């Protein structure tokens, strides 16, 4: 996860443009990673419900744990994307 660049008062116009460009790239990257985590979360939720191939108790429990982990990753990436967007 990338943290937004901190604006420095004496960095000049080139430094500001560079920071904005980096933040824009990081925003796109974090948004894509957040969307991938959301898709994975939904697939794992289906597995936890027993709707995806492995209907064993172990498989369903694994799906539930993976969905929870994906939700954490989704939130982390969404937060980072928001921070980068606000820093552009």
C-alpha positions as CSV (number, residue, x, y, z in Angstrom):
1,X,0.0,0.0,0.0
2,X,1.4,3.4,-1.0
3,X,1.0,6.4,1.2
4,X,0.3,9.7,-0.4
5,X,3.3,12.0,-1.0
6,X,3.4,14.9,1.5
7,X,3.5,18.3,-0.1
8,X,6.6,20.2,0.8
9,X,6.4,24.0,0.9
10,X,9.7,24.6,-1.1
11,X,9.6,21.7,-3.6
12,X,8.7,23.9,-6.7
13,X,6.3,23.3,-9.5
14,X,8.1,20.3,-10.9
15,X,8.1,18.6,-7.6
16,X,4.4,19.3,-7.2
17,X,3.6,17.9,-10.6
18,X,5.7,14.8,-9.9
19,X,3.9,14.2,-6.6
20,X,0.5,14.7,-8.3
21,X,1.4,12.2,-11.0
22,X,2.6,9.7,-8.5
23,X,-0.5,10.0,-6.4
24,X,-2.7,9.6,-9.5
25,X,-0.8,6.4,-10.4
26,X,-1.1,5.1,-6.9
27,X,-4.8,5.9,-6.8
28,X,-5.4,3.9,-9.9
29,X,-3.3,1.0,-8.6
30,X,-5.1,0.9,-5.2
31,X,-8.5,1.1,-6.8
32,X,-7.7,-1.9,-9.0
33,X,-6.4,-3.8,-6.1
34,X,-9.5,-2.9,-4.0
35,X,-11.8,-4.1,-6.8
36,X,-9.9,-7.4,-7.1
37,X,-10.2,-8.0,-3.4
38,X,-14.0,-7.2,-3.6
39,X,-14.4,-9.8,-6.4
40,X,-12.4,-12.4,-4.5
41,X,-14.5,-11.6,-1.4
42,X,-17.7,-12.3,-3.3
43,X,-16.4,-15.6,-4.7
44,X,-15.3,-16.7,-1.2
45,X,-18.7,-15.7,0.2
46,X,-20.3,-18.1,-2.4
47,X,-17.9,-20.8,-1.3
48,X,-18.8,-20.2,2.3
49,X,-22.5,-20.6,1.4
50,X,-21.7,-23.9,-0.2
51,X,-22.5,-22.7,-3.7
52,X,-19.1,-23.2,-5.2
53,X,-17.7,-26.7,-5.7
54,X,-16.4,-27.5,-2.3
55,X,-19.4,-28.0,0.0
56,X,-17.5,-29.7,2.8
57,X,-17.5,-28.0,6.2
58,X,-13.8,-27.3,5.9
59,X,-14.2,-25.8,2.4
60,X,-17.0,-23.6,3.6
61,X,-15.1,-22.4,6.7
62,X,-12.1,-21.7,4.5
63,X,-14.3,-19.6,2.2
64,X,-15.6,-17.6,5.1
65,X,-12.2,-16.9,6.5
66,X,-10.9,-15.9,3.0
67,X,-13.9,-13.6,2.5
68,X,-13.1,-11.9,5.8
69,X,-9.5,-11.5,4.8
70,X,-10.5,-10.1,1.4
71,X,-12.8,-7.6,3.1
72,X,-9.9,-6.3,5.2
73,X,-7.8,-6.0,2.0
74,X,-10.6,-4.3,0.2
75,X,-11.0,-1.7,3.0
76,X,-7.2,-1.1,3.2
77,X,-6.9,-0.5,-0.6
78,X,-10.0,1.7,-0.7
79,X,-8.6,3.8,2.1
80,X,-5.3,4.2,0.4
81,X,-7.0,5.0,-2.9
82,X,-9.0,7.7,-1.2
83,X,-5.9,9.2,0.5
84,X,-4.1,9.3,-2.8
85,X,-7.1,10.8,-4.6
86,X,-7.3,13.6,-2.1
87,X,-3.5,14.3,-2.5
88,X,-3.7,14.8,-6.3
